[in-house]
Amino acid sequence: MALLASTKTNRPTAETLWIGIGIVVAYGVVPLAGSDYLLDAVLTPFLVLALAAVGLNVLTGYAGQVSLGSAAFLAVGAYAAYNLHLRVPGLPLLVDVVLAGGIAAAIGIVFGLPSLRLRGFYLAVSTLAAQFFVQWALTKFGWFSNDNPSGVIDAPVLRIGSVSFATAAERYVFSLTIVVVLTLLTLRLLRSQSGRNFIAVRDHEIAAKVIGVPLLRTKLLAFGISSFLIGVAGVLWAFAYLRTVEPAGFNLDRSFQILFIIIIGGLASLRGSFIGAAFIVVFPLLLSRIGAAVLGRVFDSGVLEMSQHIVIGALIIVFLIAEPRGLIALWDRAWSALRPARRPAIPT
């Protein structure tokens, strides 16, 4: 009986099998079978936005600190990596990425200091200072863009040692690896005491302080981790996806886009970050094709953008009222309905 119980315990679960299948498909099938358009215009931005959403979810979903300055930390990561590559010859790419994330984390901690005194709407407004300050600095001081008058930077070719990531498939694999590693590290952090401290502060700040949770350190850690992840996402956004960026590309609309991802996908859920990012990336493509098929030439880019904003805004209202946990809650319910009922454990 003990042997039977041991065999039952070591048997992989359905979730583990699906994760394994997903990794095999992501690394073994997609780079070989996917077109350049799919890899460059769909999957790479999906991965980057998913990583940025994971970062914001750590801060907002788990720690309860609202931020509207996510695009600022995307910009910090992108421009920091560019300047490190430009001004520190021979710096390895992975070190460049980590240092750029660290610079974004340091700036995030600075702008997270008001969180000790401010909450909710007032904290959200204070984070706008980061958004406007960073965008102003990148436009005002030409040093950040190597004295380009418009602030535009051209990212170098991704290279680790003698291995370069020049094609769409190679950039996708590079982005996928970074996103997978950082997501797993974030999951490990959230399952530690620090993650439990985040949730305690989110659920009841006064009660968390009474039981000994260090409020300032916990909040600043949340801002630092969140900004680090978003900063690395900014590096991928500039180096692996667009490869040419400007300060105007990191405006307030980008911050709201990342916020919408975690609202639609699901707050306090890493899986929700990926589902929300998939929706935000794929939905405009589907809407443009459906609109063009139904309305023809009337459905131009202006109508597409307006329709996209209307539908996403309506979805946010619906989810906030009817299903605050977002798409991940619908996914979990569908998964539970499809799974076969578990057999009762055999007594030992």
C-alpha positions in Angstrom: 0.0 0.0 0.0 2.8 2.4 0.8 4.3 1.6 -2.6 1.0 2.4 -4.2 0.8 5.7 -2.3 4.3 6.6 -3.4 3.5 5.9 -7.0 0.3 8.0 -6.8 2.2 10.9 -5.2 4.9 10.9 -7.9 2.5 10.8 -10.8 2.5 14.1 -12.7 -0.6 16.2 -12.5 -2.6 17.4 -15.5 -1.4 20.9 -14.9 2.2 19.8 -14.9 1.7 17.9 -18.1 0.1 20.9 -19.8 3.0 23.1 -18.7 5.4 20.6 -20.1 3.6 20.5 -23.4 3.4 24.3 -23.5 7.2 24.6 -23.1 7.9 22.0 -25.8 5.5 23.8 -28.2 6.9 27.3 -27.3 10.5 26.3 -27.8 10.3 23.4 -30.3 7.4 24.1 -32.6 6.6 27.8 -32.7 10.1 29.1 -33.7 10.2 26.5 -36.6 6.6 26.7 -37.8 5.7 30.3 -37.0 6.0 33.0 -39.6 8.0 36.2 -39.1 4.8 38.2 -38.7 3.5 35.9 -36.0 6.8 35.9 -34.1 7.6 39.6 -34.5 4.2 41.3 -34.5 2.2 38.9 -32.1 4.2 36.6 -29.9 7.2 38.9 -29.0 5.0 41.9 -27.9 2.7 39.4 -26.1 5.7 38.2 -24.1 7.0 41.7 -23.3 3.6 43.0 -22.2 3.0 39.8 -20.2 6.3 40.4 -18.3 5.4 44.1 -17.7 1.9 42.9 -16.5 3.6 40.4 -14.1 5.6 43.3 -12.7 2.6 45.6 -12.2 0.6 42.6 -10.7 3.3 42.2 -8.1 2.8 45.8 -7.0 -1.0 46.3 -7.6 -2.5 42.8 -7.4 -0.4 41.3 -4.6 0.8 44.4 -2.6 -2.2 46.6 -3.2 -0.2 49.6 -4.4 -1.8 51.3 -7.3 0.6 52.7 -10.0 0.0 54.6 -13.2 3.7 55.0 -14.1 4.5 51.7 -15.6 5.5 53.1 -19.0 8.1 55.3 -17.3 9.9 52.2 -16.0 9.7 50.6 -19.4 11.4 53.7 -20.8 14.1 53.6 -18.0 14.9 50.0 -18.8 15.1 50.6 -22.5 17.2 53.7 -22.3 19.4 52.4 -19.5 20.2 49.2 -21.5 21.0 51.4 -24.6 23.4 53.7 -22.7 25.1 50.8 -20.9 25.7 49.1 -24.2 26.9 52.3 -25.8 29.1 53.7 -23.0 30.5 50.4 -21.4 32.2 48.5 -24.2 32.3 44.8 -23.8 29.5 44.6 -21.3 27.8 41.2 -21.7 24.2 41.5 -22.9 22.7 39.6 -19.9 24.6 41.9 -17.5 23.3 44.8 -19.4 19.7 43.6 -19.0 20.1 43.0 -15.3 21.7 46.4 -14.7 19.0 48.1 -16.7 16.4 46.4 -14.6 18.3 47.4 -11.5 18.3 51.1 -12.5 14.6 50.9 -13.1 14.2 49.3 -9.7 16.2 52.0 -8.0 14.0 54.7 -9.6 10.9 52.8 -8.7 11.9 52.7 -5.1 12.5 56.4 -5.1 9.0 57.1 -6.5 7.6 54.4 -4.1 8.6 56.4 -1.0 5.3 58.3 -0.9 3.5 55.0 -0.5 4.2 55.1 3.3 1.9 58.1 3.6 -0.4 57.9 0.6 -2.9 55.2 -0.4 -5.4 54.4 -3.2 -6.2 57.3 -5.5 -3.6 59.7 -4.0 -0.8 57.1 -4.5 -1.9 56.5 -8.1 -1.7 60.3 -8.8 1.7 60.5 -7.2 3.0 57.7 -9.5 2.1 59.9 -12.4 5.1 62.0 -11.4 7.4 59.2 -12.5 5.5 59.0 -15.8 5.8 62.7 -16.6 9.3 63.2 -15.1 10.9 60.3 -17.0 9.3 61.2 -20.3 10.4 64.9 -19.8 14.0 63.9 -18.9 14.4 61.6 -21.9 13.2 64.4 -24.2 15.0 67.3 -22.6 18.5 65.8 -22.1 20.1 64.5 -25.3 22.7 62.4 -23.5 20.2 59.7 -22.9 19.6 59.2 -26.7 23.3 59.9 -27.7 22.3 63.5 -28.7 19.6 62.5 -31.1 17.4 65.6 -31.4 14.1 63.6 -31.3 15.3 61.2 -28.5 15.1 58.2 -30.8 17.4 55.3 -30.1 18.3 52.3 -32.4 18.9 49.1 -30.4 21.9 47.0 -31.3 21.7 43.4 -32.4 21.2 41.0 -29.5 24.3 39.0 -28.9 25.5 36.7 -26.2 29.2 35.9 -26.8 29.4 34.6 -30.4 25.7 33.8 -30.6 23.5 36.6 -32.2 19.7 36.8 -32.1 19.1 38.6 -35.4 16.1 36.8 -36.9 12.5 37.0 -35.7 12.6 33.4 -34.3 15.8 34.1 -32.4 14.5 37.3 -30.9 11.4 35.4 -29.9 13.4 32.6 -28.2 15.5 35.2 -26.4 12.4 37.0 -25.1 10.7 33.8 -24.2 13.7 32.6 -22.1 13.9 35.9 -20.2 10.2 36.0 -19.5 10.0 32.3 -18.3 13.0 32.7 -16.0 11.8 36.0 -14.4 8.2 34.7 -14.1 9.4 31.6 -12.2 11.6 33.7 -10.0 8.7 36.0 -9.3 6.5 33.0 -8.5 9.1 31.7 -6.0 9.2 35.2 -4.4 5.4 35.4 -4.0 5.4 32.0 -2.3 8.0 33.2 0.2 7.5 35.2 3.4 7.9 38.4 1.3 4.9 37.4 -0.9 2.8 36.8 2.2 3.8 40.2 3.5 2.6 41.7 0.2 -0.8 40.1 0.6 -1.0 41.1 4.3 -0.3 44.8 3.4 -2.9 44.6 0.6 -5.6 43.1 2.7 -5.3 45.2 5.8 -2.4 47.6 6.3 -3.0 48.3 10.0 -3.4 44.6 10.8 -0.2 43.8 8.9 1.6 46.4 11.0 0.2 45.0 14.2 1.5 41.5 13.5 4.9 42.8 12.7 5.0 43.2 8.9 7.6 46.0 8.1 5.4 48.3 6.0 8.0 50.6 4.4 10.3 47.7 3.6 7.5 45.6 2.2 6.1 48.4 0.0 9.5 49.5 -1.3 10.4 45.9 -2.1 7.1 45.6 -4.1 8.0 48.8 -5.9 11.6 47.6 -6.6 10.6 44.1 -7.8 7.8 45.6 -10.0 10.0 48.2 -11.5 12.8 45.7 -12.1 10.5 43.4 -14.1 8.9 46.3 -16.0 12.4 47.7 -16.7 13.6 44.3 -18.2 10.4 44.3 -20.2 11.4 47.7 -21.5 14.7 46.3 -22.6 12.9 43.5 -24.6 10.5 46.1 -26.0 13.3 48.1 -27.4 15.9 45.5 -28.2 13.8 42.5 -29.3 10.5 43.9 -30.5 10.6 47.5 -31.9 14.4 47.9 -32.1 13.8 51.7 -32.6 12.0 53.6 -29.8 11.4 57.2 -28.8 10.2 58.8 -25.5 6.7 59.4 -27.0 6.2 55.6 -27.2 6.3 55.3 -23.5 3.4 57.7 -22.8 0.5 57.4 -20.4 -1.5 55.3 -22.8 1.1 52.6 -22.5 0.8 52.7 -18.7 -3.0 52.3 -19.0 -2.5 49.4 -21.4 -0.5 47.5 -18.8 -3.0 48.3 -16.1 -5.9 47.1 -18.4 -4.0 43.8 -18.9 -4.0 43.0 -15.2 -7.6 44.1 -14.7 -8.9 42.1 -17.7 -6.6 39.1 -17.0 -7.0 39.0 -13.3 -5.4 40.8 -10.3 -3.1 38.9 -8.1 -2.6 36.2 -10.7 0.5 35.6 -12.8 -1.5 33.5 -15.2 -4.0 36.3 -15.5 -1.1 38.6 -16.6 -0.4 36.3 -19.6 -4.1 35.8 -20.4 -4.7 39.6 -20.3 -1.6 40.3 -22.4 -2.8 37.7 -25.0 -6.2 39.4 -25.1 -4.7 42.9 -25.5 -2.4 41.8 -28.3 -4.8 39.5 -30.3 -8.0 41.5 -29.8 -7.1 44.4 -32.1 -6.0 42.0 -34.9 -9.3 40.1 -34.7 -11.4 43.3 -34.5 -9.7 44.7 -37.6 -10.3 41.6 -39.6 -13.9 41.2 -38.5 -14.6 44.9 -39.0 -13.0 44.9 -42.5 -15.1 41.8 -43.4 -18.4 43.3 -42.2 -18.0 47.0 -43.0 -15.3 47.0 -45.7 -13.4 50.3 -46.3 -15.5 52.1 -43.7 -13.7 50.3 -41.0 -10.4 52.3 -41.2 -7.7 52.7 -38.6 -9.5 55.5 -36.8 -12.7 53.5 -36.5 -10.6 50.5 -35.3 -8.9 52.5 -32.6 -12.2 54.0 -31.4 -13.9 50.6 -31.4 -11.0 49.0 -29.5 -11.2 51.6 -26.8 -15.0 51.2 -26.5 -14.9 47.4 -26.2 -11.9 47.3 -23.8 -13.6 50.0 -21.6 -16.8 48.1 -21.6 -15.0 44.9 -20.7 -13.2 46.6 -17.8 -16.5 47.8 -16.4 -18.1 44.3 -16.8 -15.2 42.6 -15.1 -14.9 45.1 -12.2 -18.6 44.6 -11.5 -19.4 41.0 -12.4 -16.0 39.2 -12.2 -13.3 41.1 -10.4 -10.9 38.2 -10.8 -10.9 38.7 -14.6 -10.5 36.2 -17.4 -8.4 33.9 -15.2 -11.6 33.2 -13.1 -13.5 32.2 -16.2 -10.5 30.0 -17.3 -10.4 28.3 -13.9 -14.1 27.5 -14.0 -13.9 26.2 -17.5 -10.9 24.0 -16.6 -12.7 22.7 -13.5 -15.7 21.8 -15.6 -13.6 19.9 -18.2 -11.5 18.0 -15.7 -12.7 14.6 -14.7 -13.8 14.2 -11.1 -11.0 13.1 -8.8 -11.2 9.7 -7.4 -11.0 9.5 -3.6 -7.6 8.7 -2.2 -6.9 5.1 -1.4 -6.5 4.7 2.4 -3.1 3.4 3.5 
